């Protein structure tokens, strides 16, 4: 349940700022609210389909089947299956970042699907046996433009021929004024960050007077790599969750470092 702070004569409730794009961010908000946390929702990035679906579908038909196909999110699964038949994907080893994306993939006709047991980070994907010995193999990486750069680079270093297809887009969007007002009036705020791109977009968009909250209050990140980005931006209380999935983010709220800042 939410922690109460005594600040003079006022009891303030710790709020959670969820920054994950819809629809996943909305689902996380509901889970947090059901657990008693007051929630703010402010994704600085929205997801949109590929800008040229016909060209993207043609590229997929040229590249598939491949030795490995990595679908980097539930949105990637949904978008690619609007463009090609499941059979083109399942001729390869299909890999997704976690159980939640695997459930979406199976529901939409992809099986079998490989995934890490919990997390959802590029680091966790790279630990999978199917991605250990990929020298000379063709790996098709289905992601948003600019997404999962580290994953693609790491696989190329292992000798894979990595083909990226941008099956959806990340578009930066302005934080709404009502969210900024609620953020200004809330103390403390615990920010849940799902990726480095989201962290950078949020940092850019917050006015200077509000950015101090992001830098001073707990920030939950999904990996050591994103934690390093948070350090470089000046965040002073960084909690590394055990992955990017909802369970890991929620579990991180019990971290002693978070609780210490809320007393």
VENTA-V770213 format. One record per backbone hydrogen bond with DSSP energy under -1.0 kcal/mol. NH is the residue of the N-H (numbers start at 1). CO is the residue of the C=O. Records with the same first field share a line. If there is no record, write none. Layout:
BEGIN
NH->CO + CO
END
This chain:
BEGIN
5->12
7->10
10->7
12->5
14->3
15->188
16->38
17->190
18->40
19->192
25->21
27->23
28->24
29->25
30->26
31->27
32->28
33->29
34->30
35->31
36->33
37->32
40->16
42->18
46->171
48->169
56->52
57->53
58->54
59->55
60->56
61->57
62->58
63->59
64->60
67->138
68->138
69->93
70->140
71->95
72->142
77->73
78->74
79->75
80->76
81->77
82->79
83->80
84->80
88->85
89->86
90->86
92->89
93->67
95->69
96->114
102->98
103->99
104->100
105->101
106->102
107->103
108->104
109->106
110->105
114->94
125->121
126->122
128->125
131->128
132->129
136->159
137->134
139->161
140->68
141->163
142->70
143->165
145->168
147->144
152->148
153->149
154->150
155->151
156->152
157->153
158->154
159->156
160->155
161->137
163->139
165->141
167->143 + 165
169->48
171->46
173->44
180->176
181->177
182->178
183->179
184->180
185->181
190->15
191->218
192->17
193->220
199->195
200->196
201->197
202->198
203->199
204->200
205->201
206->202
210->207
211->207
213->210
214->210
215->211
216->212
217->213
219->237
220->191
221->239
227->223
228->224
229->225
230->226
231->227
232->228
233->229
234->231
235->230
236->215
239->219
241->221
243->241
249->245
250->246
251->247
252->248
253->250
254->251
255->252
259->255
260->256
261->257
END
